[in-house]
Amino acid sequence: MTGPRSVRTDARGFPRFWDEERETLDPAKRDALILDRVQHQLRHAYAELPFYRRHYDAHGFHPDQVRSLEDFTTKVPVITKKMLVADQAAHPPFGSYARDLPPGGIARIHGSSGTSGVPTMYAVSKADWERAGEVHAMAQWCAGVRPDDIVQVGFPFGLFFGGWGVVQGAERIGATLFPLGITESQKHLELISRLGSTVFSATPSYCIHLLSVAEQMGIDLRESTIRHLLVGGEPGGSLPGTARIIADGWGATVADAGSTSEMYPFQTSVGCEAGTGTHLYTDEVFTEVVAPADLNAPVPVGERGAVVYTHLWRDSQPMIRFAPGDETYLATDPCPCGRTYPRMPEGVLGRLDDMLVIRGANVFPSAVETALRSVPGLGPEFRIRVRKEGALDEMTVEAEGDPALRAPAEEALKRVLGIRVPATILAPGTLPETTFKARRVVDER
């Protein structure tokens, strides 16, 4: 792939698809291609990567056992972030799941800092880096980015991988790139106006934060030059309430993009301009939804479960049935955009280990966000406080706004969560401002 290949054009006169044949392929034909790549990756990993050979031998699994996609999802043992961290500690710097590359064979090194502060290192070969540029271009084209756009990036540039994917895709498309990164919120807004930026990319919580900053500055972002928002880095960009607030406040389309750093190229989950959720480029990264209690048990389409990812083409540090601990559900009904990939209608809903059990009810921070975003007048920030009362966990939700909004907030929480949760309404500006990823839960147990 070297550029957009499509016979149909959009309203701006550009091709509708980056690769029309690939993106509109019959799903059954795509599944056959996926199976071929799955079998290739398994053979390669078992023969060349000691981490996988040890893991598979310990579980009595051999790649020859996979003759169908059902075999793959029900027989291949998963891997987790904890296992990767331990392997890198034992086999620094990239672990024994990384292919040995000759000097000069690594194009980029990035990382993700864990709770211990020791980063998990990612090594990307030159071939994988080149392919990922095309994949990210295809994804951003799906989101509405075109060569005549000015793309302003509000993600940090450093060890964190996320912003670099935006850079790759925008450059490959041929758009004008403005990688401003993390800076003062006022400066982002001033430079949007000064440069006429047409695409802004950041976390959904930061896009909402900028709405309140713009209001303080007397700026109506609906009148700005931004026409597309490419959000990621955290759940929320596909939640209907959150996406609606962003879209209405900015007067622009919102596309959620991205999965997790281990799965680079991570923009294989991306929203289209039809707003039906995130399309899953399953012929690049095969995505499953399985039972959280049994990661070899697929769940039906539409049922919530744990996400499992597999690289189909990356060979420098491939993830095969990687379970990051995220929750979602799938849809396979046709999308008006014409792409035939499965979708996550609300993106990633949250992390399974973020789930709280409050009086017997499962509560995710994303559900609290959905409830609060339905209450007009509440500010962009909120916080969940969790405490222990006797043998039970209890929670309180803090939000900003007029004190009169307490009752509507508690009603919305009960409607969405199914249980009564007390709300505390704080004065605007009380809660910490979000400048990158939001931290929503304060655990006082």
C-alpha positions as CSV (number, residue, x, y, z in Angstrom):
1,M,0.0,0.0,0.0
2,T,1.4,3.4,-1.0
3,G,-1.7,5.6,-0.9
4,P,-5.5,5.6,-1.0
5,R,-6.9,3.1,-3.4
6,S,-10.6,3.6,-3.9
7,V,-12.9,4.1,-6.9
8,R,-15.5,6.0,-4.8
9,T,-15.1,9.5,-3.6
10,D,-16.3,11.5,-0.6
11,A,-17.9,14.9,-0.4
12,R,-14.5,16.6,-0.5
13,G,-13.5,14.8,-3.7
14,F,-11.1,12.3,-2.1
15,P,-11.3,8.5,-2.3
16,R,-13.7,7.2,0.4
17,F,-11.4,4.4,1.4
18,W,-7.6,4.1,1.9
19,D,-7.8,0.5,0.5
20,E,-11.3,-0.2,-0.7
21,E,-10.8,-3.8,-1.7
22,R,-9.4,-4.7,1.8
23,E,-11.8,-2.6,3.8
24,T,-15.0,-3.9,2.1
25,L,-13.9,-7.5,1.6
26,D,-16.5,-10.2,2.3
27,P,-16.0,-11.3,6.0
28,A,-15.8,-15.0,5.1
29,K,-12.9,-14.3,2.7
30,R,-11.3,-12.2,5.3
31,D,-11.5,-15.0,7.9
32,A,-9.7,-17.3,5.6
33,L,-6.8,-14.8,5.3
34,I,-6.8,-14.4,9.1
35,L,-6.5,-18.1,9.7
36,D,-3.6,-18.3,7.3
37,R,-1.8,-15.5,9.2
38,V,-2.6,-17.0,12.6
39,Q,-1.1,-20.3,11.6
40,H,2.0,-18.5,10.3
41,Q,2.4,-16.5,13.5
42,L,2.1,-19.5,15.7
43,R,4.7,-21.5,13.7
44,H,7.1,-18.5,13.7
45,A,6.7,-17.9,17.5
46,Y,7.1,-21.5,18.4
47,A,10.2,-22.0,16.3
48,E,11.9,-18.6,16.9
49,L,10.8,-17.1,20.2
50,P,11.7,-19.0,23.4
51,F,9.0,-17.2,25.4
52,Y,6.2,-18.7,23.3
53,R,7.8,-22.2,23.1
54,R,8.1,-22.4,26.9
55,H,4.6,-21.1,27.3
56,Y,3.0,-23.4,24.8
57,D,4.9,-26.5,26.0
58,A,3.8,-25.8,29.6
59,H,0.2,-25.8,28.5
60,G,0.5,-28.9,26.2
61,F,-0.2,-26.8,23.1
62,H,1.5,-27.1,19.7
63,P,0.7,-24.9,16.6
64,D,-0.2,-27.9,14.6
65,Q,-3.4,-28.2,16.7
66,V,-4.8,-25.0,15.1
67,R,-6.8,-25.8,11.9
68,S,-9.6,-23.3,12.3
69,L,-10.2,-20.0,14.0
70,E,-12.3,-21.8,16.5
71,D,-9.2,-23.9,17.3
72,F,-7.2,-20.8,17.8
73,T,-9.6,-19.1,20.2
74,T,-10.3,-22.3,22.2
75,K,-6.9,-24.0,22.3
76,V,-4.1,-21.3,22.4
77,P,-3.2,-20.1,25.9
78,V,-3.3,-16.3,26.4
79,I,-0.4,-14.1,27.5
80,T,-0.7,-11.2,29.9
81,K,1.2,-8.0,30.7
82,K,2.5,-9.5,34.0
83,M,4.1,-12.4,32.0
84,L,5.7,-9.9,29.6
85,V,7.1,-7.8,32.4
86,A,8.6,-10.9,34.1
87,D,10.1,-12.1,30.8
88,Q,11.8,-8.8,30.1
89,A,13.2,-8.8,33.7
90,A,14.7,-12.2,33.0
91,H,15.7,-11.5,29.4
92,P,16.5,-7.8,29.1
93,P,16.0,-5.5,27.4
94,F,13.1,-6.7,25.1
95,G,12.3,-10.2,26.5
96,S,12.6,-13.6,24.8
97,Y,9.3,-12.9,23.0
98,A,11.2,-10.4,20.8
99,R,13.0,-11.5,17.6
100,D,16.8,-11.0,17.5
101,L,17.5,-8.2,15.1
102,P,20.8,-7.3,13.5
103,P,22.5,-4.0,14.3
104,G,20.4,-1.3,12.7
105,G,17.4,-3.6,12.4
106,I,15.3,-1.7,15.1
107,A,13.5,1.3,13.8
108,R,12.1,2.6,17.1
109,I,12.2,1.9,20.8
110,H,9.4,3.0,23.0
111,G,8.0,1.9,26.3
112,S,5.2,2.0,28.8
113,S,5.9,2.7,32.5
114,G,4.2,0.3,34.9
115,T,3.2,0.7,38.5
116,S,6.7,-0.1,39.6
117,G,8.1,2.7,37.3
118,V,10.1,0.2,35.3
119,P,9.1,0.6,31.7
120,T,8.1,-2.3,29.5
121,M,10.2,-1.8,26.4
122,Y,8.9,-2.1,22.8
123,A,11.3,-2.8,19.9
124,V,9.9,-2.2,16.4
125,S,11.7,-3.5,13.4
126,K,12.1,-1.3,10.3
127,A,9.7,-3.5,8.3
128,D,7.1,-3.4,11.1
129,W,7.5,0.3,11.5
130,E,7.0,0.8,7.7
131,R,3.9,-1.4,7.6
132,A,2.4,0.3,10.7
133,G,2.6,3.7,9.0
134,E,0.3,2.4,6.3
135,V,-2.1,0.8,8.8
136,H,-2.3,4.1,10.8
137,A,-2.9,6.0,7.6
138,M,-5.8,3.7,6.7
139,A,-7.2,4.1,10.2
140,Q,-7.0,7.9,10.2
141,W,-8.5,8.0,6.7
142,C,-11.4,6.1,8.1
143,A,-11.7,8.7,10.8
144,G,-11.9,11.5,8.1
145,V,-8.3,12.8,7.9
146,R,-7.3,13.9,4.4
147,P,-4.2,15.4,2.7
148,D,-5.6,19.0,3.0
149,D,-5.9,18.8,6.8
150,I,-3.7,20.4,9.5
151,V,-3.4,17.9,12.3
152,Q,-2.6,19.3,15.7
153,V,-1.5,16.6,18.2
154,G,-2.1,17.0,21.9
155,F,-0.5,13.7,23.0
156,P,2.9,13.7,24.7
157,F,6.0,12.8,22.8
158,G,8.5,10.6,24.6
159,L,8.4,7.1,26.0
160,F,4.6,6.9,25.6
161,F,3.8,5.4,22.2
162,G,0.4,6.9,21.4
163,G,1.2,10.2,19.8
164,W,3.7,8.7,17.5
165,G,1.0,6.6,15.8
166,V,-0.9,9.8,15.0
167,V,2.2,11.3,13.6
168,Q,2.9,8.2,11.4
169,G,-0.6,8.1,9.9
170,A,-0.9,11.8,9.3
171,E,2.5,11.9,7.6
172,R,1.7,9.0,5.4
173,I,-1.6,10.5,4.3
174,G,0.2,13.7,3.4
175,A,-1.6,16.0,5.8
176,T,0.2,18.9,7.4
177,L,1.3,17.8,10.9
178,F,1.6,20.1,13.9
179,P,2.9,17.8,16.8
180,L,2.6,20.3,19.6
181,G,2.3,17.7,22.3
182,I,1.6,18.5,25.9
183,T,1.5,22.3,26.6
184,E,-0.7,24.9,28.3
185,S,-4.3,24.4,27.3
186,Q,-4.6,28.1,26.4
187,K,-1.8,27.7,23.9
188,H,-3.4,24.8,22.2
189,L,-6.6,26.8,21.7
190,E,-4.7,29.9,20.5
191,L,-2.7,27.9,18.0
192,I,-5.8,26.2,16.6
193,S,-7.1,29.7,15.8
194,R,-3.8,31.0,14.5
195,L,-2.9,28.1,12.3
196,G,-6.4,27.0,11.2
197,S,-5.9,23.5,12.4
198,T,-8.6,21.2,11.1
199,V,-7.9,18.0,13.1
200,F,-7.2,17.8,16.8
201,S,-5.9,14.6,18.5
202,A,-5.8,14.0,22.2
203,T,-7.5,12.0,25.0
204,P,-11.3,12.4,25.2
205,S,-11.1,13.8,28.7
206,Y,-8.6,16.4,27.5
207,C,-10.9,17.4,24.7
208,I,-13.7,17.9,27.2
209,H,-11.3,19.8,29.5
210,L,-10.5,22.2,26.6
211,L,-14.2,23.0,26.3
212,S,-14.3,24.5,29.7
213,V,-11.0,26.3,29.1
214,A,-12.4,27.7,25.9
215,E,-15.5,28.9,27.7
216,Q,-13.3,30.8,30.2
217,M,-11.4,32.4,27.3
218,G,-14.6,33.4,25.6
219,I,-13.9,31.0,22.7
220,D,-16.8,29.1,21.0
221,L,-15.0,26.0,19.7
222,R,-18.1,25.3,17.4
223,E,-16.9,28.2,15.4
224,S,-13.3,27.0,15.2
225,T,-11.6,25.4,12.1
226,I,-11.5,22.0,13.7
227,R,-13.8,19.5,11.8
228,H,-12.5,16.2,13.1
229,L,-11.3,15.0,16.5
230,L,-9.2,11.9,16.8
231,V,-9.3,10.7,20.4
232,G,-7.7,7.8,22.2
233,G,-5.3,6.8,25.1
234,E,-8.2,6.0,27.4
235,P,-11.8,4.7,27.3
236,G,-14.6,7.1,26.6
237,G,-14.3,8.3,23.0
238,S,-17.0,5.9,21.8
239,L,-19.3,6.2,24.8
240,P,-22.4,7.9,23.4
241,G,-22.7,10.5,26.1
242,T,-19.1,11.5,26.1
243,A,-18.8,11.5,22.3
244,R,-21.9,13.7,22.0
245,I,-20.5,16.3,24.5
246,I,-17.2,16.4,22.5
247,A,-18.9,16.5,19.1
248,D,-21.5,19.2,20.1
249,G,-19.0,21.3,22.0
250,W,-16.4,21.3,19.2
251,G,-18.9,21.2,16.3
252,A,-16.8,18.4,14.8
253,T,-16.9,14.6,14.2
254,V,-15.3,12.4,16.9
255,A,-13.5,9.2,16.1
256,D,-12.1,6.9,18.8
257,A,-8.8,5.3,17.8
258,G,-6.3,3.0,19.5
259,S,-6.0,-0.1,21.6
260,T,-2.9,-0.6,23.8
261,S,0.8,0.0,23.3
262,E,1.7,-3.7,23.2
263,M,-0.5,-4.0,20.1
264,Y,1.3,-1.5,17.9
265,P,0.1,-0.7,15.2
266,F,-2.5,0.2,17.8
267,Q,-4.9,2.2,15.6
268,T,-6.4,-1.0,14.3
269,S,-9.5,0.0,16.3
270,V,-10.9,3.2,14.8
271,G,-14.2,5.1,14.5
272,C,-15.6,6.1,11.1
273,E,-17.6,9.2,10.2
274,A,-20.8,7.3,10.5
275,G,-20.3,7.2,14.3
276,T,-21.2,3.5,14.8
277,G,-18.3,2.7,17.1
278,T,-14.8,1.5,16.3
279,H,-14.1,-0.7,13.3
280,L,-11.7,-3.5,14.1
281,Y,-9.1,-4.1,11.4
282,T,-9.1,-7.8,12.2
283,D,-6.9,-8.7,9.2
284,E,-4.1,-6.7,10.9
285,V,-4.8,-7.4,14.6
286,F,-7.3,-10.2,15.2
287,T,-9.6,-9.2,18.1
288,E,-11.7,-11.6,20.1
289,V,-14.2,-11.1,23.0
290,V,-14.1,-14.0,25.5
291,A,-15.5,-14.9,28.9
292,P,-13.4,-13.1,31.6
293,A,-13.4,-16.3,33.7
294,D,-12.3,-18.5,30.8
295,L,-10.2,-16.7,28.2
296,N,-10.6,-19.7,25.8
297,A,-14.4,-19.4,25.7
298,P,-15.7,-16.9,23.1
299,V,-18.9,-15.1,24.0
300,P,-21.7,-14.4,21.5
301,V,-21.7,-11.2,19.4
302,G,-23.3,-8.4,21.6
303,E,-22.3,-9.9,24.9
304,R,-19.7,-8.2,27.1
305,G,-16.5,-9.9,27.7
306,A,-12.7,-9.6,27.9
307,V,-10.7,-8.5,24.9
308,V,-7.9,-10.7,23.4
309,Y,-5.6,-9.4,20.7
310,T,-3.3,-11.1,18.2
311,H,-0.7,-9.5,15.8
312,L,-1.1,-11.1,12.4
313,W,1.8,-9.4,10.6
314,R,4.2,-8.0,13.2
315,D,7.3,-10.2,13.7
316,S,9.7,-8.1,15.8
317,Q,7.8,-8.5,19.1
318,P,4.4,-10.2,18.2
319,M,1.6,-10.5,20.7
320,I,-0.4,-13.7,20.2
321,R,-3.6,-13.9,22.2
322,F,-2.6,-11.0,24.5
323,A,-5.3,-10.3,27.2
324,P,-4.8,-6.7,28.4
325,G,-7.6,-6.9,30.9
326,D,-10.1,-4.6,28.9
327,E,-13.8,-5.2,28.5
328,T,-16.0,-4.6,25.4
329,Y,-18.6,-6.2,23.2
330,L,-18.9,-6.6,19.4
331,A,-21.4,-5.9,16.6
332,T,-21.3,-7.3,13.1
333,D,-24.3,-5.5,11.5
334,P,-23.6,-3.4,8.4
335,C,-22.1,0.0,8.8
336,P,-23.3,2.9,6.6
337,C,-19.6,3.7,5.8
338,G,-19.4,0.4,3.8
339,R,-16.5,-1.1,5.8
340,T,-17.2,-4.8,6.6
341,Y,-15.1,-5.2,9.7
342,P,-16.7,-6.0,13.1
343,R,-17.1,-3.1,15.4
344,M,-17.0,-2.2,19.1
345,P,-20.1,0.0,19.3
346,E,-18.9,1.7,22.5
347,G,-15.2,1.1,22.1
348,V,-13.3,-0.3,25.1
349,L,-15.6,0.1,28.1
350,G,-12.9,0.0,30.7
351,R,-10.5,-2.3,32.5
352,L,-11.9,-5.4,34.1
353,D,-9.6,-4.8,37.2
354,D,-11.2,-1.3,37.5
355,M,-14.6,-2.9,38.1
356,L,-16.0,-2.1,41.5
357,V,-18.5,-4.3,43.3
358,I,-20.9,-2.0,45.1
359,R,-23.7,-3.8,47.1
360,G,-23.6,-6.7,44.7
361,A,-23.6,-4.6,41.5
362,N,-20.7,-4.4,39.1
363,V,-19.8,-0.8,38.5
364,F,-17.3,0.5,35.9
365,P,-15.9,4.1,35.9
366,S,-17.1,4.3,32.2
367,A,-20.7,3.7,33.4
368,V,-20.4,6.5,35.9
369,E,-19.1,8.7,33.1
370,T,-22.0,7.8,30.9
371,A,-24.4,8.8,33.7
372,L,-22.8,12.1,34.5
373,R,-22.5,13.1,30.8
374,S,-26.3,12.9,30.5
375,V,-26.8,15.7,33.1
376,P,-26.6,19.1,31.5
377,G,-24.6,21.7,33.5
378,L,-22.1,19.3,35.2
379,G,-18.4,20.2,34.6
380,P,-16.0,18.0,32.7
381,E,-14.2,16.6,35.8
382,F,-15.5,13.9,38.1
383,R,-14.1,11.6,40.7
384,I,-15.2,8.3,42.3
385,R,-14.3,7.7,46.0
386,V,-14.4,4.1,47.2
387,R,-14.4,3.2,50.9
388,K,-15.1,0.2,53.1
389,E,-18.2,0.2,55.4
390,G,-18.3,-3.0,57.4
391,A,-17.9,-5.9,55.0
392,L,-19.1,-3.9,52.0
393,D,-17.5,-1.5,49.5
394,E,-19.4,1.8,49.1
395,M,-18.8,4.7,46.7
396,T,-19.5,8.4,46.4
397,V,-19.3,10.3,43.1
398,E,-17.9,13.9,43.1
399,A,-18.7,16.3,40.2
400,E,-18.6,20.0,39.6
401,G,-21.4,22.4,39.0
402,D,-24.4,24.1,40.7
403,P,-25.5,22.4,43.9
404,A,-29.0,22.0,42.5
405,L,-27.6,19.4,40.1
406,R,-27.1,16.9,42.9
407,A,-30.6,15.3,42.5
408,P,-30.4,15.0,38.7
409,A,-26.9,13.5,39.1
410,E,-28.1,10.9,41.6
411,E,-31.1,10.0,39.4
412,A,-28.8,9.5,36.4
413,L,-26.4,7.3,38.4
414,K,-29.3,5.1,39.6
415,R,-30.7,4.8,36.1
416,V,-27.4,3.7,34.6
417,L,-25.8,1.8,37.5
418,G,-29.0,0.2,38.9
419,I,-28.1,1.2,42.5
420,R,-28.4,4.4,44.5
421,V,-25.0,6.2,44.7
422,P,-24.6,9.5,46.6
423,A,-23.3,12.5,44.6
424,T,-21.4,15.4,46.0
425,I,-21.5,18.6,43.8
426,L,-18.3,20.7,44.2
427,A,-17.6,24.2,43.1
428,P,-16.1,24.5,39.5
429,G,-12.3,24.2,39.6
430,T,-12.2,22.1,42.7
431,L,-11.1,18.8,41.1
432,P,-7.7,18.5,39.3
433,E,-7.7,19.5,35.7
434,T,-7.1,16.7,33.1
435,T,-4.1,17.5,30.8
436,F,-3.6,13.9,29.5
437,K,-5.3,10.8,30.9
438,A,-8.0,11.2,33.5
439,R,-7.6,9.5,36.9
440,R,-11.1,8.9,38.2
441,V,-11.0,6.5,41.2
442,V,-9.7,7.4,44.6
443,D,-9.5,4.1,46.6
444,E,-9.8,4.8,50.4
445,R,-10.2,1.2,51.5
